[in-house]
Amino acid sequence: MTSQLPPRETDHYTQLVEAAVVTTRALLAARENIADTIEARAMMCLHGPAGVGKTLAANVCLRELV
């Protein structure tokens, strides 16, 4: 199966020198919730204010899980 996720190189800020994704509580919670949602074959809503990293978190977690 071919991934439909954007390539890692296009993630926000990852083109900056020495930029890295930092594992935070929010990222760990997103990973756990996304994993549970995939296992249940269900849908979920990832919400929060603009600019907090929802898209980045979803992409990073999905790349790890699928």
N, C-alpha and C positions, 0 to 999 in steps of 0.2 A: 504494500500500500504506500503510495506517495503522500508525503506530508503536504498539507495545504497551509501550513504556518509560514509566515515570512521568514527569510533566512536570518540567522542569528546576527549577521553583520549589520542588519538594518534596525536592530533594537535601539531604542533611545539612548543616546550618550555613549554607546559602546565603541564608537569610533574615536572617542577622546583617548589620549595617551593614558595608559594605566587605569582606565575605567574598568570597573567590575561590578557584577551584581552582588549585593550584600544580603545574606540571609537574615531577615528580620522576623519578628513574631508574625507580622502581617503576611509575609511571604510564606512562612510555614503554615499558617492558617489557610491561606489560599490553596496551597498544594494539597493539604489534607481534604479540604472541601471539594476541590476539583477531582481528586482521586475517588472520593466517596460518590460523587456525582457520576463519574464514568462507570464505576462499578454498578451503580443502581440504574444505569442507562436512563438518566433523568436530565433535567435542565436546572441551571442555577443562575443567579444574578450576582454579579460582582459589581458592587457600587461604592461610590465615594466621591469626594470632591475632584474637580478637574486637576490633573497634574500630579496626583499622588502615586501613580504607577500601576494602575489597574491593567492596562494593556500589556505592559512589560511583565507584570506578575503572571498574567494568564499565559502569555507566550512562553516564558521561562518554564513554568510548571508543566504546560502541555508538552513541551519538547522532552522533558524528563520522563513523563508518564506514558507517552505513546510512541 
